[in-house]
Amino acid sequence: MMDTRHGNEDYTAALYEASLDGSVSTLDTLMQRDRLILHKISLTSFTETPLHIAALLGHLQFTNALLRRKPQLVEKVDSSGRTALHLACAEGHTQVVKALLQANMDMCLVSDQEKRIPLHLAAMRGHVEVLKELLIAHPRSISLVNLYGDNVLHLCVRYNCLDSLKLLVESVNDEDFVNSKDNDGNSILHLAVMLGQTKTIEYLLSIPELKRKANAKNRIGNMTALDVSETCHRDFKYLKIQDILKAAGVKRSKDLNSPLLPPSHDEEAQSAQPIIEEQSALSRFRKWWRYFYLCRWVKHLQSRGNWIDETRGTLMLVATVIATVTFQAGLNPPGGVWQDSNNGTVTAGTSIFLSQGSSTSYQLFLYFNTTSFVAALSVVLVVISGFPLRNKFFIWFLTLTMFIAIWAMTVTYFNAVYLVNPSYIFEGEHLPIIYSVVLVLAGAIHIIRLLFWIGKLLLKFMRWLITKRPANDGINV
């Protein structure tokens, strides 16, 4: 009995080795020695059958030999619930797939633990020829979904298999199927936008059945495909995707919820007259403003959006360095401090320049140094307080505060140099003048930018008054 058991175990191990090599001759020899060897597979500890291994490796002749001797092997599943057809489809072995389908076409509908059928695995790997065979064998398998509600089209998009997607869309002329959604309510267009697949998006929008419902919303946030694109990273690819979506007529969800109907010709005629009368008083202002706005140099005065928000870390570093330098200068002034008291005339720790007739210059030094220190700390406080740095007011405030900090620190430097070496300032007086000109120009640009922003706000307010007054007149009538 012991010898027989060990012999059967040796035969089973040899059978699996033959499936790895695809050796049909070894299979024939083993069948001659033990005709029940294929029936004893279920008694072993192996999770896969020899047919699984042969299908996975693409051994066509060995697969056919197994199916001739025991066709029921095609129905066996492994520990993940996958049949040999699952493995052959995943690897793209078209001829093996044909052989397995001839043995039992119903294996197309068997799902694994994640409810994936062989069609899903073939689509995920982009095996177009295998997809054709599966669609011929069982066309209705295309409607099955996996555990997450993804049908075969969703899987093509998730795994970026555009050729498989084209084949499936062209094979099934069904508008509901093309616009189907997963468990989160995402269509294949939503998924393509999330994954940044530009070519896939262009192809999907060329499909009339999908383009008619391109403004469909998902269940997470009720977002359209355009809304999804705006939640992704703001890079060049997603800007291009937004342009593609807008060109195809895809809108934001808020634009769909509150559509603006175009006014009729009678309404336009009634509202145009009072507006024209009101605009005549502002024509000169608008003409001047348009000329001022179109000047090329004005473009350099416009705010650069959220540049402070993007450089938050650098801004914090610069402000911290300025605060540290001015703090040290305040505690260790130029010239040093008295180390000991001198007969009651001076106190230890008092600045030497303060007690030697340079009190005015030293007070100016302290004034500008303190101003720079407080301005830098104000910047640090605003940045770490979580204020909305995208707001234009905070951008202007931080820019002005940093300008004051840098300007005061520059003046502090020249005062300190004057205290230590007065002759240097007078001999090289062109240096302070150059710095003063640069600082004045920077301050002037900052003030002009503020005035430019205020002018835009005033223009918007005046336009609002123009459009508001006719509506109020109509209500009063």
Secondary structure, DSSP 4 states (H G I P E B T S, - for coil): -HHHHHHHHHHHHHHHHHHHHT-HHHHHHHHHH-TTTTTTGGGSS-SS-HHHHHHHHT-HHHHHHHHHH-GGGGG---TTS--HHHHHHHHT-HHHHHHHHHH-GGGGG---TT---HHHHHHHHT-HHHHHHHHHH-GGGGG---TTS--HHHHHHHTT-HHHHHHHHHH---HHHHT---TT---HHHHHHHTT-HHHHHHHHT-HHHHTTTT---SSSS--HHHHHHHS--SHHHHHHHHHHHHTT---HHHHHSPPPPPPHHHHHHHHHHHHHHHHTTHHHHHHHHHHHH-GGGGGGS--SSHHHHTHHHHHHHHHHHHHHHHHHHHS-TT-B-SS-BTTTB-TT-BTGGGTT-HHHHHHHHHHHHHHHHHHHHHHHHHHTT--TTSHHHHHHHHHHHHHHHHHHHHHHHHHHHHH-HHHHHHTTHHHHHHHHHHHHHHHHHHHHHHHHHHHHHHHHHHHHHHHHHHHHHHH-
